[in-house]
Amino acid sequence: MSNLLVGECILVVGAAGLLGSSVTRHALEHGAKVIAVDLSTVRLQEKLLNQGIDITSSNLSFCSLDVTVEKDVIKFFESDIAITGAVNCTYPRNSAYGAPFFDVSMIDFNENLSLHLGSAFLFTQQCAKYFRLSKEPFSLVNISSVYGVIAPKFKIYDDTPMSMPVEYAAIKSAILHLDKYVISYVNNSQFRINSVSPGGIFDNQPESFLDEYKALTNGEGMLDVNDIIGAIIFLLSPLSKFVTGQNIIVDDGFTL
């Protein structure tokens, strides 16, 4: 494994999730120090142990944080941390999230935007504020989606219990422009924000869905979560020193 992130300290929020735990493992393998954050440090440590991560490593620390609680996020960034980058892998949502389009109430739509997009705004804002105070180079990676770039391909969901939530499309597309807004506002070459937009990630979806999805790619179909990591590591590393305000799509041709 290369040492692309030696000397970096990376904050990973949503580190207990499918993507976040993989980001944590690979960042450590590339030589970074990692602050892994999720709602529960107990669940987080269990998930990282299952990833084969040495949770006693001096390069790894843990913190519990709810990214939807403004005062807690502000307090976290004002604490004694020294970070050079961050990856926001969080996915907050309410119990009604994912309802069919005509069943989505405005209250639930607004709440889900507030939870997910609102927390993405807050986290991005506080990263920018942290940079302004630290004056050290900083790279933030947000996670968007192919469905933040193109319209959903609804046919692949036929005959499955799955759907493509309208909230998801609204949130993920907005994150891409939020990146550009904040980069333009901060206007400093040392502060970078980019997004990675994954295609479908395999998570034991129905076989019919997997087949329909695969037919729309160049042959790989649903990706393994580890297939997304290279783009994230690149954006955190010095190799992408002047890459900013960009969106890297990793989808095996699904958006073509």
Salt bridges, closest charged atoms under 4 A:
GLU29 OE2 - ARG25 NH1 3.40
ASP72 OD1 - LYS71 NZ 3.20
GLU212 OE1 - LYS155 NZ 3.65
